[in-house]
Amino acid sequence: MKNIGSMVIQMLKNEISEIDYNRYIKQLTFNEEESKSNLAVYNAPNLLIANWIRTKYADKISHLFEIKTGVKPAVSILVKSQNTASVQHSIPATPTHSDKTPIALLNPSYTFQNFVVGGSNNFAYVAAKSVSEKPGIVYNPLFIYGGVGLGKTHLMQAVGNVMLAQGKTVIYTSVEQFLNDFSRHLSNRTMDRFKDKYRKCDLLLIDDIQFLSNKNQIQEEFFHTFEALRNENKQIIITSDKHPKKIAGLEERLKSRFEWGLVADIQPPGLETKIEIIKKKCEINRVKLDKEVINYVATIIENNTREIEGILSKLNAYSQLMGVDVNIEFARNVLKEQMAEKRNNITTDLIMEIVSKELNVKSSEIRSKSRNSNIVYARRIAIYLSRNLTPNSMPQLAQYFGMKDHTAVSHTMKKINELMKNDEDFKVKIDELANKISTMTSE
């Protein structure tokens, strides 16, 4: 078991940035005595490193164990006991911290340089960059909202990393952590220490503010924290899954204050932005993928770009274990189960609905006899996707689309395949449509 624990860390080393490995992962030691087949225990030298690894890499470590052993264990990151001399010698000297010098648990890879900017997130990026240059002066508070995995936390922590480098005091917390901290200090009658921590920082980063809903006591405390910081021109950045006006169970005075600065949204990325994000993730994680594989991954991921790291990790791990390079056939084979789960219950009617919406052509027009070039284009795509994504035979499709017989469907398939072979952008567009259709069935 000990060898496996060490081998997993070596596998992880090949998938993450050198900075992450040297700063955090390298300091882990596998605890063979506490580990079991369904539990992998690692020791970290301090709470900071333990919390950071637990948040960022516990799932990935568990996945690598599954690849190596066939069993996916729970992963526990514990802090080494400092009661024995042997452990004392193994712990590097680390600076001490008090409640008055809080530690900011920021991801060092969340920087502006590592953030891929596209039309869907440019406004939020520019706003965050401006805040990092003039904290407390422009856009205070900065409120960033959008769906899961679109980069809200990345932008928020990018500002934090800039200010940390300037020697500023940064607090990053989720609403849940804020609530737990509040409850602990309240029960211990140490609220002065709580207020010192949150009201005397230079930058307060609050993730998932929507979870303040209907929590009246903590809303009251957060309101006073907000007021204290803003009165001192200290910067506040908040994220949420929705616009502040749409957060139910939130006091009106908080909603209005969240809009005092700037509210910026992040939309799901388009295909081109997804491709650039994958390229950047490959660069950071030292994963080599050719253009065809990158395009394929871009078409199968949904709006949540956090999927990317999991897919890259899976491809890279399988590639290393099998000793082969990742090409398009390999990628399709490794990810086929993931795609198969999405493609249940696909119907021709669903395909028609999505194609007509994406190409701005009515479904009735697609099934008509019209020879208009835009309608013919949409019809061919709908037929191609129906043939590949549904169990319908060519005669059945000919009947559905009002064609003479199956030879017309066969001709359409040949035409689309030729276009995909000669036009890479067209092929990527078809793949993206196929993924959207698959996603609709899994929601």
Secondary structure, DSSP 8 states (H G I E B T S, - for coil): -HHHHHHHHHHHHTTS-HHHHHHTGGG-EE-TTT-BTTEEEEEESSHHHHHHHHHHTHHHHHHHHHHHHS---EEEEEE---SSHHHHHHS-------TTS------TT--STT----TTTHHHHHHHHHHHHSTTTSSSSEEEEESTTSSHHHHHHHHHHHHHHTT--EEEEEHHHHHHHHHHHHHTT-HHHHHHHHHS-SEEEEE-GGGGTT-HHHHHHHHHHHHHHHHTT-EEEEEESS-GGG-TT--HHHHHHHTSSEEEEE----HHHHHHHHHHHHHHHT----HHHHHHHHHH--S-TTHHHHHHHHHHHHHHHHT----HHHHHHHTHHHHHHHTTT--HHHHHHHHHHHHT--HHHHTS----HHHHHHHHHHHHHHHHHS---HHHHHHHTT-SSHHHHHHHHHHHHHHHHH-HHHHHHHHHHHHHHHHHHH-
